[in-house]
Amino acid sequence: MRKKDREVADFHEMLGILNKCSVVRLGLNATDYPYVVPMNFGFDSPGDSITIWFHCAPEGMKLDLIKLNPRVGFEADCSHRLIVGEKACKSTMEYESVMGFGNIAICNDSASKVRGLQAIMRHYAPDRDFGMFSESELSAVCVLRLDVVNITAKRLIK
């Protein structure tokens, strides 16, 4: 990392930043150019690992690309605030961000889908318990599981 003074090295602080974010951008491997798609998400962090969960329609370009190559990059950012300097080049932006890469898989079993959907709902509505999901609800949605291999985080808060 070039600017070491902005690095967030503590694992739990990284999770805190991820928890503040509302969208994760997935970078998928396409033929000629990368394909980046913003997605709603939830995550689990058993031990010192991170699993990020997504949901989507059961067909489409991102699923086609995942089937071709499950190695992906991801990025999430939050806490944005512009700080305007006396000169344009003295302006900066406050932010917190996480990024990394990992392996993504399409969940085919109901137990994994439930785990992923519960993680997503916990992320956006932590004070609610949505209970279980019906088989018809589970069959109508695709759930993706991203096992994070590497994660880094940065922060600039003045």
C-alpha positions as a LaTeX table, in Angstrom:
\begin{tabular}{lrrr}
\hline
Residue & $x$ (\AA) & $y$ (\AA) & $z$ (\AA) \\
\hline
Met1 & 0.00 & 0.00 & 0.00 \\
Arg2 & 1.52 & 3.29 & $-1.12$ \\
Lys3 & 0.07 & 5.53 & 1.62 \\
Lys4 & 0.75 & 3.50 & 4.75 \\
Asp5 & $-0.69$ & 6.25 & 6.97 \\
Arg6 & $-4.14$ & 5.46 & 5.53 \\
Glu7 & $-3.91$ & 1.69 & 5.88 \\
Val8 & $-6.35$ & $-0.06$ & 8.19 \\
Ala9 & $-4.62$ & $-3.27$ & 9.22 \\
Asp10 & $-6.86$ & $-4.43$ & 12.07 \\
Phe11 & $-9.22$ & $-7.19$ & 10.90 \\
His12 & $-12.12$ & $-6.02$ & 13.09 \\
Glu13 & $-11.77$ & $-2.44$ & 11.85 \\
Met14 & $-11.95$ & $-3.77$ & 8.28 \\
Leu15 & $-15.18$ & $-5.56$ & 9.17 \\
Gly16 & $-16.49$ & $-2.33$ & 10.72 \\
Ile17 & $-15.84$ & $-0.45$ & 7.48 \\
Leu18 & $-17.50$ & $-3.19$ & 5.42 \\
Asn19 & $-20.49$ & $-3.07$ & 7.74 \\
Lys20 & $-20.89$ & 0.70 & 7.13 \\
Cys21 & $-21.00$ & 0.24 & 3.34 \\
Ser22 & $-24.28$ & $-0.20$ & 1.51 \\
Val23 & $-22.98$ & $-1.61$ & $-1.79$ \\
Val24 & $-20.13$ & $-3.88$ & $-2.86$ \\
Arg25 & $-18.86$ & $-3.61$ & $-6.41$ \\
Leu26 & $-17.89$ & $-6.95$ & $-7.90$ \\
Gly27 & $-15.23$ & $-7.04$ & $-10.61$ \\
Leu28 & $-15.71$ & $-10.03$ & $-12.87$ \\
Asn29 & $-13.46$ & $-11.33$ & $-15.62$ \\
Ala30 & $-15.04$ & $-10.71$ & $-19.01$ \\
Thr31 & $-13.50$ & $-11.37$ & $-22.40$ \\
Asp32 & $-12.02$ & $-8.02$ & $-23.40$ \\
Tyr33 & $-12.75$ & $-5.77$ & $-20.42$ \\
Pro34 & $-13.54$ & $-6.21$ & $-16.73$ \\
Tyr35 & $-17.22$ & $-6.23$ & $-15.83$ \\
Val36 & $-18.02$ & $-4.32$ & $-12.63$ \\
Val37 & $-21.44$ & $-4.56$ & $-11.04$ \\
Pro38 & $-22.72$ & $-2.91$ & $-7.82$ \\
Met39 & $-24.55$ & $-5.34$ & $-5.55$ \\
Asn40 & $-26.38$ & $-5.45$ & $-2.24$ \\
Phe41 & $-24.64$ & $-7.77$ & 0.18 \\
Gly42 & $-24.27$ & $-9.24$ & 3.64 \\
Phe43 & $-21.32$ & $-10.94$ & 5.25 \\
Asp44 & $-20.23$ & $-13.45$ & 7.86 \\
Ser45 & $-16.84$ & $-13.51$ & 9.51 \\
Pro46 & $-16.29$ & $-16.86$ & 11.18 \\
Gly47 & $-12.87$ & $-16.76$ & 12.83 \\
Asp48 & $-10.45$ & $-14.80$ & 10.71 \\
Ser49 & $-12.19$ & $-15.41$ & 7.38 \\
Ile50 & $-14.84$ & $-13.39$ & 5.55 \\
Thr51 & $-17.69$ & $-14.66$ & 3.41 \\
Ile52 & $-19.64$ & $-12.04$ & 1.46 \\
Trp53 & $-23.12$ & $-12.99$ & 0.28 \\
Phe54 & $-25.07$ & $-11.55$ & $-2.67$ \\
His55 & $-28.42$ & $-12.23$ & $-4.27$ \\
Cys56 & $-29.51$ & $-11.75$ & $-7.85$ \\
Ala57 & $-31.78$ & $-13.03$ & $-10.58$ \\
Pro58 & $-31.17$ & $-16.68$ & $-11.52$ \\
Glu59 & $-29.79$ & $-15.74$ & $-14.94$ \\
Gly60 & $-27.77$ & $-12.96$ & $-16.53$ \\
Met61 & $-24.32$ & $-11.79$ & $-17.55$ \\
Lys62 & $-22.72$ & $-11.89$ & $-14.10$ \\
Leu63 & $-23.71$ & $-15.54$ & $-13.64$ \\
Asp64 & $-22.40$ & $-16.38$ & $-17.11$ \\
Leu65 & $-19.06$ & $-14.75$ & $-16.23$ \\
Ile66 & $-18.88$ & $-16.44$ & $-12.81$ \\
Lys67 & $-19.36$ & $-19.83$ & $-14.49$ \\
Leu68 & $-16.43$ & $-19.05$ & $-16.79$ \\
Asn69 & $-14.12$ & $-17.75$ & $-14.04$ \\
Pro70 & $-15.03$ & $-17.65$ & $-10.34$ \\
Arg71 & $-12.05$ & $-15.47$ & $-9.36$ \\
Val72 & $-13.33$ & $-11.96$ & $-8.64$ \\
Gly73 & $-12.30$ & $-8.64$ & $-7.17$ \\
Phe74 & $-14.48$ & $-6.53$ & $-4.90$ \\
Glu75 & $-14.58$ & $-3.00$ & $-3.52$ \\
Ala76 & $-16.80$ & $-1.08$ & $-1.09$ \\
Asp77 & $-16.49$ & 2.48 & 0.17 \\
Cys78 & $-18.31$ & 4.82 & 2.54 \\
Ser79 & $-17.94$ & 7.84 & 4.86 \\
His80 & $-17.48$ & 10.27 & 1.97 \\
Arg81 & $-17.01$ & 13.95 & 2.73 \\
Leu82 & $-15.37$ & 16.51 & 0.47 \\
Ile83 & $-12.87$ & 18.83 & 2.14 \\
Val84 & $-12.34$ & 21.85 & $-0.10$ \\
Gly85 & $-8.93$ & 23.50 & 0.14 \\
Glu86 & $-7.91$ & 27.05 & $-0.69$ \\
Lys87 & $-6.66$ & 25.72 & $-4.03$ \\
Ala88 & $-8.17$ & 22.87 & $-6.02$ \\
Cys89 & $-5.11$ & 20.67 & $-5.51$ \\
Lys90 & $-5.37$ & 21.15 & $-1.74$ \\
Ser91 & $-8.84$ & 19.59 & $-1.66$ \\
Thr92 & $-9.33$ & 16.01 & $-0.58$ \\
Met93 & $-12.03$ & 13.49 & 0.18 \\
Glu94 & $-12.63$ & 11.70 & 3.45 \\
Tyr95 & $-13.46$ & 8.04 & 2.94 \\
Glu96 & $-13.21$ & 4.51 & 4.24 \\
Ser97 & $-12.84$ & 1.59 & 1.84 \\
Val98 & $-12.19$ & $-2.11$ & 1.64 \\
Met99 & $-11.12$ & $-4.07$ & $-1.38$ \\
Gly100 & $-9.79$ & $-7.48$ & $-2.19$ \\
Phe101 & $-10.32$ & $-10.62$ & $-4.15$ \\
Gly102 & $-11.64$ & $-14.11$ & $-3.71$ \\
Asn103 & $-13.55$ & $-16.99$ & $-5.20$ \\
Ile104 & $-17.28$ & $-16.77$ & $-5.83$ \\
Ala105 & $-19.74$ & $-19.63$ & $-6.17$ \\
Ile106 & $-23.40$ & $-20.00$ & $-7.03$ \\
Cys107 & $-25.25$ & $-21.60$ & $-4.11$ \\
Asn108 & $-27.37$ & $-24.54$ & $-5.18$ \\
Asp109 & $-28.59$ & $-25.87$ & $-1.85$ \\
Ser110 & $-31.33$ & $-24.36$ & 0.32 \\
Ala111 & $-29.19$ & $-24.21$ & 3.48 \\
Ser112 & $-26.55$ & $-22.01$ & 1.80 \\
Lys113 & $-29.21$ & $-19.80$ & 0.24 \\
Val114 & $-30.88$ & $-19.29$ & 3.63 \\
Arg115 & $-27.55$ & $-18.50$ & 5.28 \\
Gly116 & $-26.74$ & $-15.96$ & 2.58 \\
Leu117 & $-30.16$ & $-14.29$ & 2.58 \\
Gln118 & $-30.12$ & $-14.05$ & 6.37 \\
Ala119 & $-26.68$ & $-12.40$ & 6.26 \\
Ile120 & $-27.93$ & $-9.89$ & 3.68 \\
Met121 & $-31.02$ & $-9.03$ & 5.72 \\
Arg122 & $-28.94$ & $-8.73$ & 8.93 \\
His123 & $-26.72$ & $-6.23$ & 7.14 \\
Tyr124 & $-29.57$ & $-3.95$ & 6.06 \\
Ala125 & $-32.05$ & $-4.53$ & 8.89 \\
Pro126 & $-30.04$ & $-5.70$ & 11.93 \\
Asp127 & $-32.94$ & $-5.18$ & 14.36 \\
Arg128 & $-35.37$ & $-7.40$ & 12.47 \\
Asp129 & $-35.79$ & $-11.16$ & 12.38 \\
Phe130 & $-37.24$ & $-12.22$ & 9.07 \\
Gly131 & $-37.51$ & $-15.89$ & 9.99 \\
Met132 & $-37.21$ & $-18.55$ & 7.35 \\
Phe133 & $-37.67$ & $-18.44$ & 3.60 \\
Ser134 & $-40.17$ & $-20.60$ & 1.71 \\
Glu135 & $-39.02$ & $-23.04$ & $-0.96$ \\
Ser136 & $-40.71$ & $-20.88$ & $-3.60$ \\
Glu137 & $-38.78$ & $-17.82$ & $-2.39$ \\
Leu138 & $-35.52$ & $-19.77$ & $-2.42$ \\
Ser139 & $-36.10$ & $-21.16$ & $-5.89$ \\
Ala140 & $-36.83$ & $-17.68$ & $-7.29$ \\
Val141 & $-33.49$ & $-16.18$ & $-6.27$ \\
Cys142 & $-29.84$ & $-16.89$ & $-6.92$ \\
Val143 & $-27.48$ & $-16.54$ & $-3.95$ \\
Leu144 & $-23.76$ & $-16.06$ & $-4.43$ \\
Arg145 & $-21.06$ & $-16.83$ & $-1.89$ \\
Leu146 & $-17.74$ & $-14.99$ & $-2.09$ \\
Asp147 & $-14.96$ & $-16.52$ & 0.00 \\
Val148 & $-12.49$ & $-13.69$ & 0.51 \\
Val149 & $-8.85$ & $-14.64$ & $-0.10$ \\
Asn150 & $-7.32$ & $-11.20$ & 0.45 \\
Ile151 & $-8.68$ & $-7.95$ & 1.87 \\
Thr152 & $-7.16$ & $-4.53$ & 2.46 \\
Ala153 & $-8.67$ & $-1.35$ & 3.87 \\
Lys154 & $-7.93$ & 2.36 & 3.83 \\
Arg155 & $-9.27$ & 5.36 & 5.68 \\
Leu156 & $-8.82$ & 9.11 & 5.52 \\
Ile157 & $-10.82$ & 10.92 & 8.18 \\
Lys158 & $-9.61$ & 14.42 & 9.09 \\
\hline
\end{tabular}
